[in-house]
Amino acid sequence: MDRRKLIVTGLVALGAPSLVQAQQPSEGALPPPGPQATYPSNTPSTYSQDEIVTNVSDFLGVTAESAGAAVERLFSKNGKPTAYIAGEEGSGAFVVGARYGRGLLYMKDKPPMEVFWQGPSAGWDFGGNASRVFTLCYDLQVPETIFQRFPGVEGTAYLVGGLGVNYQRANGVTLAPIRAGVGLRLGANVGYLSYSRKRHVWPF
């Protein structure tokens, strides 16, 4: 009886490797790997040059050639913007001046947000003007970052295609307002613009 058990046990032991091998699936039988999981990027979408040229031309009421000349220069120096502000402003100065504006901040995949700005200026500057403003925003990651003070030098503004362009920078964010308007303003000044959720009468 014990001899029979030994024989059976030996046969089972000899057949076990082939049994295990038969149970393992071959390489060809394995299911294909599933698609890799993708995670949303924290980097905001940007606007192409064609999109900005069209929007600048439509909003400021200028030709595509004028808008294209200004936008091309901005893109060559700064790349693609992550947001833009389309609005209107008024300003005046007699050595000391002030500027007030209101507009909507646009970012892709986010609803437009109302923005106000105001700020003082000082310098060899006389006159006043009202204008439409199309501001390109660079490295603006979240809309709320716009609510801060941006120093700027109006004297560094340049004209491209009849449009005035200058820069404002603060905490890694660069704003490039493009202005087209009516009025008489002559001179250069230094100052800042403070962007806020509500309109403020006091420009400082």
C-alpha positions, 0 to 999 in steps of 0.5 A, spaced: 500 500 500 505 504 501 509 502 495 503 504 491 502 511 494 510 512 493 509 511 485 503 515 485 506 521 489 512 520 484 508 521 478 505 527 480 511 530 482 514 529 475 508 531 472 507 538 476 512 542 472 508 541 465 502 542 469 504 549 471 507 550 464 501 548 461 497 553 466 501 559 464 499 563 458 503 564 452 506 571 451 501 572 445 495 570 449 497 576 454 492 582 453 495 588 450 496 593 455 491 599 456 492 606 454 497 610 459 493 614 464 493 622 462 493 627 467 491 634 466 496 639 465 497 645 470 499 650 464 494 654 461 492 654 454 495 660 449 493 664 444 496 663 437 498 669 433 492 669 428 487 669 434 490 675 437 491 679 430 483 677 428 481 679 435 485 686 435 483 688 429 475 687 430 476 690 437 480 696 436 477 697 429 483 697 425 486 694 419 488 687 419 495 689 417 496 694 422 494 689 428 498 684 424 504 689 425 503 690 432 502 683 434 508 680 430 512 684 434 510 682 441 510 675 439 517 675 436 519 678 443 514 675 448 511 669 445 504 666 445 500 670 451 496 666 456 490 671 456 488 678 454 484 684 456 479 687 452 477 694 454 476 702 454 480 707 458 480 714 459 486 718 461 489 726 462 495 729 465 498 736 466 505 734 469 501 729 474 496 725 471 491 719 472 488 713 468 482 709 469 479 703 465 475 697 465 475 691 461 474 683 461 479 678 462 479 672 457 483 666 458 481 659 454 477 654 458 475 660 463 469 664 463 471 672 462 472 676 468 471 683 469 477 687 471 478 695 473 484 699 473 487 705 475 493 709 476 497 715 477 503 718 473 508 724 473 512 727 468 513 731 462 506 730 460 500 734 457 493 732 454 488 727 455 485 721 451 480 716 451 482 709 448 480 702 447 485 697 450 487 690 448 492 688 453 496 681 452 498 678 458 504 673 459 505 668 464 498 669 467 497 662 470 490 664 474 486 670 473 486 672 480 493 674 479 492 680 475 489 683 481 496 687 483 500 693 481 504 693 475 509 699 474 510 701 467 514 707 463 509 710 458 515 714 455 517 707 452 511 706 448 512 705 441 508 706 435 507 700 430 501 701 425 498 707 428 497 703 435 501 705 441 504 699 445 508 699 452 510 694 457 508 693 464 511 688 469 510 685 476 512 678 479 513 675 473 507 677 469 508 681 463 502 686 460 503 689 453 497 694 452 495 696 445 492 702 445 488 706 439 484 712 441 482 719 440 485 725 443 491 729 444 497 727 449 504 729 448 510 727 453 513 721 457 511 719 464 512 714 469 507 711 473 503 704 475 496 701 474 493 697 479 488 692 477 482 691 481 475 687 482 472 694 483 472 701 480 476 705 485 476 713 484 482 714 488 488 712 483 493 711 488 
